[in-house]
Amino acid sequence: MRKDQKSYHILIIEDNLGDFILIEEYLNEYIFDPQLTRVDTFQSAKNLLKDQAHDFDLIFLDLSLPDLSGEKLIIGVLDLAIGTPVVALTGFSDLDFSIKSLGLGISDYLLKDELTPIILYKSVIYAIQRSKYVDQIQKSEKRYSDLFQLSPLPMWLYDLETFCFLNINQAAIAHYGYSQEEFLKMKIHDIRPPEDRLQTEEFISNVRNGLMLNPNNIFRHRKKNGDLIFVEATISPLIFNEKETILVLVNDITDRLKYVDTIEKQNQTFREIAWIQSHVMRAPLARLIGLVNLMETDLPNATQDGLNLIEHITSSAEELDQIVREISKKLEKIVSTQKLEP
């Protein structure tokens, strides 16, 4: 039989020397060179695990030691193990306690009377591999948690059934003015104006009915200080802790909408000016040019100075008419090319 060539560093917390020797023999059947360390009391294990120089792949723990036993022993060792998988060894068959032990964080629960080399080896491999998977999952959850909490934009999670907030990031707390404790006592309706309640309920009803959601929605929200803001909300349904929830990321677009409104009012002013230039001002100019033309026709005996004066008036009127035309064209161009950011 080919033995496992990996170097396993295993701590065995066992006060019975005979049991330790048996465990050592069983491990040697499947592992080429297991590095075993034995202590026989909880205090000895505590002193050893506090020493950062020791780095164990696995801990075997007898649940009945001279100075501590049972649940308190498990909790004490798990607190010291810090990520190292712990496998419980016991001479007593207690199904309820074994389940409870697994719930506390024990990786496996083995009866000494049922131990065989293959059972012990499998427990070592499974516990170590399971610990790696758990560590990867925890790191992944932390990354997602960091993305949530460190987002510069407000984010929250609320229950689709109760409408209660379940989680809020720091950006939402800072932007809306509510503390985390206050948010967790509120429902999604509480940050909406009363007159928008129907819109909120219709939206939630659509989510429950599985209708396609618009990923970006414009809503009105109210801050703690009473300020009414417009937000663009990116919304995603999410299963969280076996609950149907909604993940929301919001971007306050109040200032942007005010800017757009200002530009639209400015464009309207430009349109009015252009209309005045092209219609109101040019009408008297056209009449003036017409009158000058009549003067040239009706005054055949006019002196040369009079004719020169009429010519100057005509030239000035036509020049002014051209200026008005140019102003009107430029205003129309400004209005037509003005870019509005929604």
Secondary structure, 3 states (H helix, E strand, C coil): CCCECCCCEEEEECCCHHHHHHHHHHHHHHECCCEEEEECCHHHHHHHHCCCCCCCCEEEEECECCCCEHHHHHHHHHHHHCCCCEEEEECCCCHHHHHHHHHHCCCEEEEHHHCCHHHHHHHHHHHHHHHHHHHHHHHHHHHHHHHHHCCCCCEEEEECCCCEEEEECHHHHHHHCCCHHHHHCCEHHHHCCHHHHHHHHHHHHHHHCCCCCCCEEEEEEECCCCCEEEEEEEEEEEEECCEEEEEEEEEECHHHHHHHHHHHHHHHHHHHHHHHHHHHHHHHHHHHHHHHHHHHHHCCCCCHHHHHHHHHHHHHHHHHHHHHHHHHHHHHHHHHHCCCCC
